């Protein structure tokens, strides 16, 4: 399927439909809804000569069939079998594929039980084969969870829009845009708050570093001043001590001489002469 132009395979039918009316136009609808790879039909449905089929009781069913493939599901077919032409095998499989796409637009997780009911399939293997075919046709992307018995959808093609649903879609888009805007506004507020906190923390850290460096500098200066003052006092003490020592060395000889003389005088014994 051409994802860039999903209606590309419908173009040959569009060219033929412009010149067809009545039974020929009804036959063209049968061919288009059975053709491989054709999954969008809105352009064909909008053609005036195709719309005219609804005014002819004989061909109304053909127009209803085209509407069914445009935006309805297999359950709609089962509910209106009496007013619709019978489906051939190719049409039945295509409509079931399109029904899976419609279900996937509302839910991303599709249990097998819901799919079997919607598609009127009793066999799980048949259901899985149908889903795998839809994935290969690129109608949807996802994976089969056989353990949980569910289809996990990540992408679906778009189907034609049913008349009267445009306003509903626009309202949903406006709600989505409003919700997204509110979420983005909240995120912007949180980001701004985090940025402000980060800036404040950085400024606080810088101020802390400044105060710390100032305190360290002050302690260093005081220690340096104290060390310098102690060294000067020690130097003055040493110089004074050397001066005192020098003075003592100068006076020492006289003192020692006097002391030795006094000692010698004191040591001499008094000698008395005996008289005979």
C-alpha positions as a printed Julia matrix, in Angstrom:
276×3 Matrix{Float64}:
   0.0     0.0     0.0
   1.31    3.47   -0.91
   1.35    5.29    2.45
   2.22    8.62    0.86
  -0.87    8.4    -1.38
  -3.35    5.78   -0.07
  -5.87    6.65   -2.77
  -3.41    5.91   -5.61
  -4.94    2.48   -6.33
  -8.4     4.02   -6.41
  -7.53    6.38   -9.29
  -8.33    3.95  -12.14
 -11.82    3.44  -10.68
 -12.26    7.2   -10.36
 -11.44    7.71  -14.01
 -13.94    5.06  -15.09
 -16.65    6.19  -12.66
 -16.91    9.66  -14.18
 -18.56    8.26  -17.29
 -20.64    5.5   -15.71
 -24.18    5.52  -14.41
 -26.8     3.11  -13.14
 -25.9    -0.58  -13.29
 -22.4     0.14  -14.64
 -21.66    2.42  -11.7
 -23.02   -0.21   -9.28
 -20.77   -2.82  -10.91
 -17.8    -0.48  -10.54
 -18.48   -0.27   -6.79
 -18.41   -4.06   -6.56
 -15.07   -4.12   -8.38
 -13.52   -1.33   -6.28
 -14.52   -2.88   -2.94
 -13.11   -6.24   -4.06
  -9.87   -4.9    -5.58
  -6.61   -5.67   -3.7
  -4.93   -2.67   -2.09
  -7.91   -0.32   -2.31
  -8.84    0.76    1.23
 -10.07    4.37    0.88
 -13.21    5.24   -1.04
 -14.25    8.8    -0.15
 -13.32   10.29   -3.55
 -15.37    7.68   -5.33
 -18.26    8.12   -2.92
 -18.35   11.88   -3.49
 -18.8    11.67   -7.27
 -22.26   13.01   -8.32
 -23.12   10.04  -10.54
 -22.27    7.66   -7.67
 -24.46    9.64   -5.29
 -27.3     9.39   -7.79
 -27.42    5.63   -7.15
 -29.12    6.4    -3.84
 -32.14    7.76   -5.75
 -32.6     4.5    -7.64
 -34.19    1.75   -5.58
 -32.53   -0.9    -7.7
 -29.01    0.43   -7.04
 -29.34    1.81   -3.52
 -27.66   -1.3    -2.11
 -24.53   -0.57   -4.15
 -24.27    2.91   -2.67
 -24.85    1.5     0.84
 -22.08   -1.05    0.19
 -19.66    1.72   -0.75
 -20.58    3.64    2.41
 -20.0     0.48    4.43
 -16.44    0.13    3.11
 -15.75    3.82    3.48
 -16.33    4.28    7.21
 -18.25    1.38    8.77
 -17.35   -2.06   10.15
 -18.09   -5.73    9.84
 -20.53   -5.49   12.73
 -22.49   -2.88   10.76
 -22.62   -5.32    7.87
 -23.96   -8.12   10.11
 -26.58   -5.76   11.53
 -27.75   -4.67    8.05
 -27.36   -7.77    5.9
 -30.91   -7.46    4.61
 -30.32   -4.09    2.97
 -26.81   -4.81    1.67
 -25.51   -6.99   -1.15
 -23.85  -10.23   -0.03
 -20.06  -10.01    0.35
 -17.68  -12.16   -1.6
 -14.6   -13.55    0.18
 -12.29  -10.7    -0.87
 -14.83   -8.13    0.34
 -15.38   -9.9     3.65
 -11.64  -10.07    4.41
 -11.12   -6.44    3.41
 -14.0    -5.26    5.58
 -12.61   -7.21    8.54
  -9.22   -5.59    8.01
 -10.82   -2.17    7.97
 -12.79   -3.07   11.09
  -9.56   -3.85   12.96
  -8.26   -0.43   11.89
 -11.4     1.25   13.25
 -11.12   -0.59   16.57
  -7.43    0.33   16.85
  -8.2     4.03   16.51
 -10.03    3.87   19.85
  -7.79    1.47   21.77
  -4.15    0.49   21.45
  -4.59   -2.83   23.25
  -7.14   -5.11   21.59
  -7.91   -8.4    23.36
  -8.45  -11.4    21.11
 -11.88  -11.93   22.65
 -13.06   -8.47   21.56
 -11.64   -8.91   18.07
 -13.24  -12.33   17.65
 -16.61  -10.91   18.63
 -16.29   -7.85   16.39
 -15.14   -9.88   13.39
 -17.36  -12.94   13.99
 -14.35  -15.29   14.18
 -14.31  -18.28   16.51
 -10.82  -19.57   15.72
  -7.79  -17.82   17.27
  -5.48  -19.03   14.5
  -7.77  -17.54   11.87
  -7.81  -14.25   13.8
  -4.01  -14.13   14.04
  -3.65  -14.84   10.33
  -6.06  -11.99    9.58
  -4.08   -9.6    11.78
  -0.77  -10.67   10.24
  -2.16  -10.01    6.76
  -3.29   -6.54    7.86
   0.2    -5.82    9.17
   1.8    -6.97    5.9
  -0.61   -4.71    3.99
   0.61   -1.86    6.24
  -2.91   -1.12    7.42
  -1.56   -1.18   10.94
   1.63   -1.82   12.86
   1.88   -3.69   16.13
   2.64   -7.06   17.63
   0.72  -10.12   18.69
   1.02  -11.03   22.35
   0.02  -14.68   22.25
   0.65  -15.18   25.95
  -1.78  -12.4    26.92
  -3.94  -13.05   23.85
  -4.04   -9.47   22.65
  -2.94   -7.2    19.83
  -0.73   -4.24   20.77
  -1.15   -1.52   18.12
   1.44    1.19   17.47
   0.09    2.64   14.19
  -2.98    2.49   11.97
  -3.89    3.96    8.62
  -6.64    6.56    8.5
 -10.11    5.68    7.3
 -12.6     7.86    5.48
 -14.56   10.21    7.72
 -18.25    9.55    8.16
 -20.54   12.54    7.37
 -21.42   14.47   10.51
 -18.3    13.3    12.36
 -16.09   16.22   11.33
 -17.21   18.46   14.19
 -16.71   15.61   16.63
 -13.17   15.09   15.37
 -12.44   18.81   15.53
 -13.78   18.97   19.1
 -11.51   16.06   20.07
  -8.55   17.79   18.46
  -9.34   21.04   20.28
  -9.54   19.16   23.58
  -6.26   17.47   22.82
  -4.64   20.81   21.91
  -5.97   22.4    25.11
  -4.7    19.54   27.25
  -1.34   19.59   25.51
  -1.07   23.36   26.01
  -1.84   22.99   29.72
   0.75   20.23   30.09
   3.37   22.29   28.24
   2.56   25.32   30.41
   3.0    23.24   33.55
   6.28   21.83   32.25
   7.51   25.34   31.38
   6.67   26.46   34.93
   8.57   23.54   36.44
  11.53   24.12   34.14
  11.62   27.82   35.07
  11.42   26.95   38.78
  14.24   24.42   38.43
  16.32   26.96   36.5
  15.72   29.62   39.16
  16.65   27.18   41.92
  19.78   26.22   40.03
  20.81   29.86   39.59
  20.11   30.6    43.27
  22.11   27.55   44.33
  25.0    28.62   42.11
  24.99   32.15   43.51
  24.83   30.75   47.04
  27.77   28.48   46.3
  29.74   31.38   44.87
  29.01   33.51   47.95
  30.01   30.63   50.19
  33.28   30.26   48.31
  33.91   34.0    48.54
  33.35   34.04   52.31
  35.47   30.93   52.75
  38.34   32.41   50.78
  38.08   35.67   52.72
  38.17   33.8    56.04
  41.11   31.7    54.9
  42.96   34.81   53.81
  42.24   36.52   57.13
  43.47   33.47   59.09
  46.56   33.29   56.91
  47.35   36.98   57.4
  46.93   36.67   61.17
  49.1    33.57   61.29
  51.71   35.26   59.15
  51.66   38.36   61.35
  51.92   36.24   64.49
  54.81   34.23   63.07
  56.62   37.4    62.01
  56.13   39.01   65.43
  57.41   35.9    67.25
  60.47   35.73   65.01
  61.32   39.4    65.72
  60.95   38.88   69.47
  63.2    35.81   69.33
  65.76   37.74   67.34
  65.75   40.62   69.83
  66.15   38.14   72.7
  69.09   36.41   71.02
  70.81   39.7    70.23
  70.35   40.89   73.83
  71.65   37.6    75.19
  74.78   37.85   73.06
  75.39   41.39   74.27
  75.07   40.34   77.92
  77.39   37.41   77.36
  79.97   39.71   75.78
  79.86   42.11   78.73
  80.34   39.23   81.14
  83.35   38.02   79.15
  84.99   41.47   79.36
  84.62   41.81   83.14
  85.57   38.23   83.94
  89.43   38.55   84.05
  89.47   41.23   86.85
  86.95   39.4    88.89
  88.74   36.14   88.47
  92.12   37.73   89.3
  90.77   39.31   92.42
  89.15   36.12   93.45
  92.34   34.08   92.91
  94.36   36.58   94.95
  91.87   36.57   97.74
  91.82   32.82   97.66
  95.57   32.63   97.78
  95.68   35.03  100.69
  93.1    33.04  102.49
  94.93   29.81  101.76
  98.21   30.93  103.24
  98.41   29.67  106.88
  99.58   31.94  109.56
 102.94   30.89  110.73
 103.95   31.48  114.28
 107.51   31.36  115.57
 108.31   29.36  118.64
 110.33   31.05  121.23
 113.12   29.12  122.73
